[in-house]
Amino acid sequence: MFRGLDTSIALAWLQRAYNADVVAFCANLGQVDDLSHVEARARKNGASAVYMDDLREEFIREYAFRSLRAGALYEGRYHMAASLGRPLIAKRLVEIAHMEGADAIAHGATGKGNDQVRFFSSVMALDPTLRVIAPVMEWDLTTRSKQIGYAAQYGIEIPAFKSSPYSRDSNLWGTSVECGELDDIGKLPPRDAYTLTADPDEAPHEAVDIAIDFAGGVPVRLDGAALSAAELVAALNRIGGAHGIGRLDIIENRLVGFKVRGVYESPAAEILSQAMRELENLVLDRDLLHMKTGLSQHYAELIYDGKWFSGRREALDAFFESYAHKVTGTIKLRLNRGRVTIVSRSAPEALYNLEISSYESDVGFDQTAGVGFSYIWSMQGRVAALQKAAKAPEPVAEPSRQMAV
């Protein structure tokens, strides 16, 4: 994954530290970075081979949309764009290692982040015979100036970059921003922290309505146009971002044990999440819907915790797949200055029955049955109250007082 300053240096550093041939890999997940010079730079810095893979479609279809179907939001809010990309990158790294006959995999994650665990766990689940190396956690190049000095000393070509106080990671599913002024949790994020979304206060006053068609729990059309998974997400990012949709500022409980502030932008993920939730409310019965809510949390945690390649994920996927055929229909939404509003819903297997639901109708529902239903439903509480009353001690009578005349 050699495209930034750390990883450009790591490519050359690995050759010296381990006397190794290094194969470079860069995954295109739809990040905002300019990847046009990555291959040439990797070869100039000594890579014996370079793989540049466009994984956008696979990433959205097989990872992001599985998370969407599961309703997975870490701590109930975060769409986990970065977390979802790591297992796919790790899978491809293992495949390349096998093709090239490599015995180790290196990544650019730091010791304070979650990604070190995600990469290590994913590689071990796929091939435990491979060694995982984290150069950033081994070398003494702890500052940007030291890294630049190292590059100059050994003639390493590094990317041109603008000084930024932020640590930023992006792909088609969203962007995460940390560090710099964001470390002060007593202040709003600076305006320059956001790159994908307009400030809701400055977004167009005129709302835009969109329609999303789902088939088998997967979004397949936007405003009637059939799009690939990556195309649909990219289009929603553009539309939603222009209207200030998808901003999130949270205190997040990091896997490695401490809290951080994270600022996220996920226009498409937020729009699709709200549309999917509304469609499921329409087509799933109460018991199934409530059961799914608890399992959604498990799914979110396994993504965040780097356990994508696990029996638990496969079992949960089987559960969500079992009713996915019901999640077919159209949701129309209105986007306006940071807000998403449901305009209409329709689905072939909708469980909404107007004749039963309406207070203006007597069809299909016998209101006189409510007395018996309420009597039986309240029996547990009634029995407990009677038992409690039976065990209560008799009140002690106070002695009577007589007034002498």
Buried (B, 14 or more C-beta within 10 A) or exposed (E): BBBBBBBBBBBBBBBEEBEBBBBBBBBBBBBEBEEEEBBEBBBBBBBBBBBBBEBBBBBBBBBBBBBBBBBBBBEEEBBBBBBBBBBBBBBBBBBBBEEBEBEBBBBBBEEEBBBBBBBBBBBBBBEEEBEBBBBBEBBEBEEEEEBBEBBEEBEBBBBEEEEEEBEBBBBBBBBBBBEBEBEEEEEEBBEEBBEBBBEBEEBEEEBEEBBBBBEEBBBBBBEEEEBEBBBBBBBBBEBBBBBBBBBBBBEBEEBEEEEBBBBBBBBBBBBBBBBBBBBBBBBBEEEBBEEBEEBBBBBBBBBBBBBBBBEEBEEBBEBBEEBBEBBBBBBBBBBBBBBBEBEEBBBEEBBEEEEEEEEEEEEEEEEEEEEEEEEEEEEEEEEEEEEEEEEEEEEEEEEEEEEEE
